[in-house]
Amino acid sequence: MNSRINHRLKGLGLSATIEINQKSQELEKAGRKIYKLGLGQSPFPVPERVVNELKQNAHEKAYEPVQGIRILREAVAGFHRRKNQMAANLDNVMIGPGSKELMFLLQLVFNGEIILPTPCWVSYEPQAKILGHRVRKIHTTYDSGWRITPEQINQVSNTNRNQLLILNYPGNPDGQSYSSEELKEIAAAAKKKRILILSDEIYGELHHQGKHESIARYYPEGTIISSGLSKWCGAGGWRLGTFTFPENLKDLMIAMCAAGSETYTSVSSPIQYAAAAAFKGGEDIERYLAHARRILSKLGNEASDILEKAKVKVHRPKGGFYLFLDFSNHQKKLRARGITTSKDLTNTILKDTGVATLPGSDFLRPKKELTARIAYVDFDGSKTLVASQSIGIISNLPDNFTKDYCPKVIEAMELIANWLKQ
């Protein structure tokens, strides 16, 4: 009997981040103390003004245009003009129910090959496989800071296929970013190869120094910018993402709108109005971001320090709230304990310490490479934000701040460090 399941979805399980979150919750219900460093969800509350805007527009109930409401598209275009010093037009902005859905729609309408630098976010490749795309992986290295180089792009063979490079920075799973010079060189290499870029900048506003720069400044005609509310605005469950296109790639947006009209119809009206307030920004939003950035920077640096002392190879984060750990210095000892893959590694850490992480293989790294990702967000974001605000943005956070307000993250790092000594 023929299977009822499309062959492209056979063997496809839950997204790794969703699965580890569910597993962590189940273990907690069973009475275990779990350090939830698997799912990458912002711990901070949605800014008050944005919440109030949602409340005030709760009565909005119309089916809005599939492309998104005008005031939000203008706010998003204004955001990119203001933040990225680039031309952006509201007519070339598309709003979707999360950037994840917009990425799926782009891959649905795009006719060509997908290029993924690894490590990369867990959903890029599954989306490509569902849609039958050929995927070309480019493996970065610890020594390169897990960043793709222009030389690697130059080595991509010319084909008759259209090609789309998905570039994510500050990165998930590595927390790294690119300098202006690196972005210029990558842009030049991609332009030379006629490779389009989907620039996933969902963590852009969480660059720890507030200095995120878009590659669209250097390759405007070939770059689509992805953003949304989930990370920098703490509103992941609101499900609102944005794509901003150059004029010459508007045909992709039109095709995506057609597909969206046949699937989700439109994004929730009240959430779109609230999002407009977020993207318009203001002093209150900037203060919120300044406190969030310094908390994440301090916590990420301290977590890195603990792990580095335990001889784990890890780069200090430049943005977001992730660390990508390389345990190769412990390879011989770990293999003697029967740990030969990254999945063995993270399963054993969870079993022995209660620290939930994700294996590097979930981010397209080789299975036998002993790498793992942690999302250092298991803390009370509301309480921590208030504490930072009470100190003031001019003063540095005190030395004991993370132990007082983010104790589970620090304790989790110490548990991993002690586990390696066993």
GUKE-381543 format. One record per residue (C-alpha): residue number from 1; x, y, z. Coordinates in Angstrom, 2 decimals. Layout:
BEGIN
NUM:X:Y:Z
...
// end
This chain:
BEGIN
1:0.00:0.00:0.00
2:1.34:3.46:-0.89
3:2.26:5.70:2.01
4:-0.06:8.61:2.74
5:2.95:10.71:3.78
6:4.82:12.81:1.25
7:8.23:11.18:0.81
8:9.99:14.47:1.57
9:8.55:14.45:5.09
10:9.34:10.86:5.95
11:11.55:10.71:9.01
12:11.08:14.42:9.70
13:10.59:14.98:13.43
14:9.90:18.04:15.52
15:12.25:20.99:15.21
16:15.20:20.35:17.54
17:14.56:23.49:19.60
18:10.89:22.62:20.10
19:11.76:19.03:20.98
20:14.36:19.95:23.65
21:11.92:22.43:25.18
22:9.22:19.76:25.49
23:11.72:17.25:26.88
24:12.92:19.78:29.47
25:9.35:20.43:30.59
26:8.65:16.71:30.90
27:11.77:16.17:33.03
28:10.79:19.08:35.28
29:7.32:17.61:35.77
30:9.00:14.33:36.74
31:10.77:16.17:39.56
32:14.21:16.83:38.06
33:15.96:20.19:38.30
34:16.58:21.15:34.68
35:18.64:24.04:33.37
36:16.76:24.98:30.21
37:19.48:26.11:27.82
38:18.03:24.41:24.75
39:15.27:26.66:23.40
40:16.38:30.12:22.32
41:13.59:32.33:23.64
42:14.09:35.89:24.83
43:13.68:36.04:28.62
44:12.75:39.72:28.61
45:9.19:41.09:28.69
46:7.69:42.86:25.70
47:8.22:46.64:26.10
48:5.31:48.23:27.93
49:4.38:50.67:25.16
50:4.17:47.82:22.65
51:1.93:45.81:25.01
52:-0.32:48.83:25.49
53:-0.59:49.26:21.74
54:-1.75:45.65:21.46
55:-4.41:46.23:24.12
56:-5.64:49.40:22.45
57:-6.04:47.60:19.13
58:-7.59:44.40:20.45
59:-10.83:45.38:18.71
60:-9.19:45.27:15.26
61:-10.55:42.15:13.59
62:-10.44:42.69:9.84
63:-8.67:40.47:7.34
64:-5.75:42.74:6.55
65:-3.77:42.74:3.27
66:-1.58:39.68:2.97
67:1.46:41.94:2.53
68:0.71:43.64:5.87
69:-0.88:46.87:7.02
70:0.53:50.11:5.62
71:1.56:51.73:8.90
72:3.58:48.67:9.90
73:5.27:48.36:6.50
74:6.19:52.05:6.69
75:7.53:51.56:10.24
76:9.66:48.61:9.09
77:10.99:50.54:6.09
78:11.74:53.48:8.38
79:13.51:51.15:10.81
80:15.88:49.96:8.06
81:16.46:53.48:6.75
82:17.27:54.64:10.29
83:19.27:51.65:11.49
84:20.95:50.48:8.31
85:21.31:53.75:6.38
86:19.77:52.10:3.35
87:16.93:52.79:0.98
88:13.82:50.88:2.00
89:10.32:51.35:0.65
90:7.09:50.28:2.34
91:5.93:48.77:-0.96
92:8.81:46.29:-0.73
93:8.11:45.14:2.83
94:6.17:41.97:3.59
95:4.75:41.00:6.99
96:4.25:37.35:7.92
97:3.27:35.17:10.89
98:6.88:34.86:12.06
99:10.09:35.13:10.06
100:10.19:31.32:10.03
101:7.04:31.20:7.90
102:8.38:33.90:5.59
103:11.58:31.90:5.12
104:9.51:28.86:4.20
105:7.51:30.89:1.69
106:10.71:32.28:0.16
107:12.09:28.78:-0.26
108:8.72:27.73:-1.68
109:8.78:30.33:-4.45
110:12.55:30.37:-5.03
111:13.75:28.24:-7.92
112:17.32:27.26:-7.16
113:19.92:26.02:-4.71
114:20.20:26.93:-1.02
115:23.67:27.66:0.42
116:24.05:27.22:4.18
117:27.15:28.10:6.20
118:27.38:25.75:9.19
119:26.73:25.84:12.05
120:23.36:27.32:11.17
121:19.84:27.55:12.59
122:18.06:24.23:12.85
123:15.15:24.98:10.46
124:16.91:26.21:7.33
125:17.77:22.77:5.97
126:14.52:20.97:6.95
127:12.55:23.67:5.13
128:14.71:23.16:2.05
129:14.26:19.39:2.21
130:10.48:19.65:2.58
131:10.44:21.74:-0.59
132:12.89:19.57:-2.52
133:15.73:22.07:-2.78
134:19.33:21.08:-3.24
135:21.37:22.26:-0.24
136:25.04:23.15:-0.40
137:26.76:23.28:3.00
138:29.82:25.40:3.68
139:31.49:24.36:6.93
140:33.05:27.20:8.90
141:35.59:26.60:11.67
142:36.26:27.55:15.26
143:39.36:29.44:14.11
144:37.28:31.57:11.73
145:34.88:32.38:14.58
146:32.27:30.18:12.89
147:32.05:32.85:10.18
148:31.97:32.23:6.45
149:34.83:33.76:4.46
150:34.78:35.37:1.02
151:37.24:32.68:-0.09
152:34.65:30.00:0.68
153:32.06:31.87:-1.38
154:34.54:32.22:-4.22
155:34.96:28.43:-4.18
156:31.25:27.85:-4.77
157:31.11:26.44:-8.28
158:29.23:28.33:-10.94
159:26.09:26.44:-11.92
160:23.09:27.10:-14.06
161:20.99:27.20:-10.91
162:19.89:30.30:-9.07
163:21.56:30.35:-5.65
164:20.44:31.75:-2.29
165:22.86:32.13:0.61
166:21.21:32.32:4.04
167:23.41:34.42:6.31
168:22.47:34.81:9.99
169:24.24:37.31:12.27
170:24.53:37.84:15.16
171:24.44:34.11:14.77
172:22.33:31.32:16.10
173:23.96:29.05:17.33
174:27.26:30.87:17.80
175:26.54:34.45:18.94
176:29.12:35.80:16.47
177:28.84:38.70:14.04
178:30.74:40.25:11.14
179:32.84:43.40:10.87
180:32.13:46.02:8.20
181:35.14:44.85:6.23
182:34.02:41.22:6.35
183:30.53:42.16:5.18
184:31.96:44.18:2.28
185:34.12:41.23:1.18
186:31.29:38.70:1.47
187:28.97:41.04:-0.42
188:31.52:41.48:-3.21
189:32.06:37.71:-3.49
190:28.32:36.99:-3.57
191:27.72:39.71:-6.15
192:30.50:38.34:-8.36
193:28.93:34.87:-8.20
194:25.42:36.33:-8.66
195:24.34:34.68:-5.40
196:21.33:36.21:-3.67
197:21.46:36.67:0.11
198:18.74:36.20:2.69
199:20.20:38.18:5.58
200:18.61:36.81:8.75
201:19.02:39.74:11.14
202:16.49:38.67:13.77
203:19.17:39.26:16.46
204:20.44:42.52:14.95
205:19.07:44.74:17.71
206:20.70:42.45:20.28
207:24.23:43.14:19.03
208:25.87:43.63:22.43
209:27.49:46.93:21.47
210:24.43:48.16:19.57
211:26.52:48.24:16.37
212:24.77:45.79:14.08
213:25.34:46.47:10.40
214:23.41:44.94:7.51
215:25.14:43.40:4.50
216:22.37:45.06:2.47
217:24.40:48.28:2.71
218:27.04:46.67:0.49
219:24.87:44.47:-1.73
220:21.47:46.19:-1.76
221:20.28:44.79:-5.08
222:20.86:41.18:-4.04
223:19.88:41.12:-0.36
224:16.57:40.39:1.37
225:16.54:41.37:5.06
226:14.66:39.21:7.55
227:13.63:40.59:10.94
228:10.77:40.36:13.41
229:9.61:40.80:17.00
230:10.64:37.52:18.58
231:14.18:38.17:19.80
232:14.86:41.86:20.32
233:11.29:42.64:21.41
234:10.73:39.50:23.48
235:7.56:38.62:21.55
236:8.26:35.20:20.06
237:4.77:33.90:20.73
238:3.20:36.84:18.94
239:4.47:35.37:15.65
240:5.32:38.38:13.52
241:8.16:38.53:11.03
242:9.23:40.97:8.32
243:11.01:40.69:4.98
244:12.39:43.76:3.20
245:13.19:43.36:-0.51
246:15.14:45.42:-3.03
247:13.04:46.62:-5.94
248:14.60:44.19:-8.41
249:13.63:41.18:-6.25
250:10.03:42.30:-5.82
251:8.87:39.42:-8.02
252:9.80:37.06:-5.18
253:7.69:39.08:-2.75
254:4.70:39.09:-5.10
255:4.92:35.31:-5.44
256:5.21:34.96:-1.65
257:2.14:37.13:-1.15
258:0.20:34.92:-3.57
259:1.24:31.80:-1.62
260:0.47:33.51:1.69
261:-3.00:34.45:0.50
262:-3.72:30.75:-0.10
263:-2.35:29.62:3.27
264:-2.43:31.95:6.30
265:-4.39:34.82:4.61
266:-3.00:37.60:6.82
267:-1.23:38.29:10.10
268:-3.24:39.03:13.26
269:-4.49:42.63:13.05
270:-3.86:43.73:16.69
271:-0.33:42.34:16.62
272:0.47:44.26:13.44
273:-0.58:47.55:15.06
274:1.51:46.76:18.13
275:4.49:45.86:15.94
276:4.29:49.26:14.25
277:4.96:50.87:17.63
278:7.96:48.59:18.16
279:9.54:49.30:14.78
280:8.94:53.03:15.08
281:11.17:52.87:18.15
282:11.70:55.76:20.55
283:13.72:56.55:23.68
284:11.89:53.94:25.76
285:12.68:51.18:23.25
286:16.32:52.24:23.06
287:16.63:52.19:26.87
288:15.04:48.74:26.96
289:17.50:47.47:24.37
290:20.49:49.05:26.10
291:19.71:47.19:29.33
292:18.97:43.91:27.55
293:22.24:44.13:25.62
294:24.44:44.74:28.64
295:22.80:41.96:30.64
296:23.28:39.47:27.80
297:26.85:40.64:27.19
298:27.89:40.31:30.84
299:26.20:36.95:31.27
300:27.58:35.57:27.99
301:31.11:36.69:28.80
302:31.00:35.20:32.30
303:29.59:31.93:30.99
304:32.39:31.83:28.39
305:35.01:32.47:31.07
306:33.83:29.52:33.18
307:33.87:27.19:30.19
308:37.22:28.41:28.89
309:38.80:27.64:32.27
310:37.46:24.11:31.82
311:39.28:23.99:28.45
312:36.13:24.19:26.35
313:36.77:26.12:23.13
314:34.25:28.95:22.97
315:34.17:32.48:21.56
316:32.78:35.33:23.62
317:29.43:36.33:22.13
318:29.07:39.47:20.02
319:25.26:39.44:20.08
320:22.14:37.44:20.85
321:22.20:34.87:23.65
322:24.03:31.80:22.37
323:27.38:30.08:22.81
324:28.65:27.34:20.50
325:30.91:24.99:22.45
326:33.74:22.89:21.03
327:34.78:20.03:23.35
328:37.62:18.77:21.11
329:40.19:19.39:23.86
330:38.38:16.66:25.84
331:37.82:14.33:22.90
332:40.05:11.46:24.06
333:38.56:11.42:27.56
334:34.99:11.72:26.30
335:35.39:8.95:23.75
336:36.74:6.73:26.53
337:33.39:7.34:28.26
338:31.52:6.16:25.16
339:30.74:9.68:23.91
340:31.49:9.63:20.18
341:28.90:12.03:18.71
342:27.55:15.45:19.61
343:24.19:13.85:20.40
344:25.93:11.42:22.82
345:27.56:14.47:24.37
346:24.41:16.50:25.00
347:22.35:13.49:26.08
348:24.98:12.56:28.66
349:25.31:16.13:29.93
350:21.53:16.28:30.37
351:21.43:12.90:32.14
352:24.37:13.62:34.44
353:23.87:17.31:35.22
354:20.34:18.34:34.22
355:21.71:20.92:31.77
356:19.68:20.86:28.54
357:21.65:21.82:25.43
358:21.53:20.95:21.73
359:24.10:18.92:19.78
360:26.17:20.51:17.04
361:24.74:18.00:14.56
362:21.35:19.75:14.88
363:23.09:22.78:13.37
364:24.50:20.76:10.44
365:27.89:20.09:11.96
366:29.46:16.62:11.44
367:27.91:14.08:13.83
368:31.25:13.02:15.29
369:32.33:16.60:15.99
370:31.89:17.16:19.73
371:30.10:20.51:19.63
372:27.00:21.84:21.36
373:24.91:24.99:21.59
374:23.68:26.65:24.74
375:21.06:29.40:24.92
376:21.90:31.26:28.13
377:18.39:32.52:28.82
378:17.19:30.48:31.80
379:16.55:33.46:34.08
380:13.74:35.81:35.05
381:14.03:38.49:32.40
382:11.52:40.87:33.99
383:13.24:40.83:37.38
384:16.69:41.12:35.81
385:15.65:44.03:33.58
386:14.20:45.95:36.53
387:17.42:45.36:38.50
388:19.52:46.69:35.63
389:17.26:49.73:35.25
390:17.54:50.50:38.97
391:21.34:50.65:38.63
392:21.17:53.00:35.67
393:22.69:52.59:32.24
394:25.72:54.80:32.94
395:27.06:52.59:35.74
396:28.50:49.13:35.10
397:26.63:46.13:36.40
398:28.18:44.91:39.67
399:30.35:41.79:39.73
400:27.73:39.72:41.54
401:24.87:40.72:39.22
402:24.67:37.50:37.22
403:24.93:35.25:40.28
404:22.14:37.23:41.94
405:19.80:37.49:38.95
406:20.86:34.72:36.53
407:21.95:32.01:39.00
408:20.78:28.99:36.98
409:22.88:29.94:33.96
410:26.04:30.39:36.05
411:25.32:27.19:37.96
412:24.79:25.31:34.68
413:28.19:26.45:33.38
414:29.85:25.31:36.60
415:28.07:21.95:36.38
416:29.41:21.40:32.85
417:32.91:22.44:33.95
418:32.81:20.05:36.93
419:31.36:17.26:34.78
420:34.39:17.50:32.49
421:36.70:16.93:35.47
422:35.10:13.58:36.31
// end
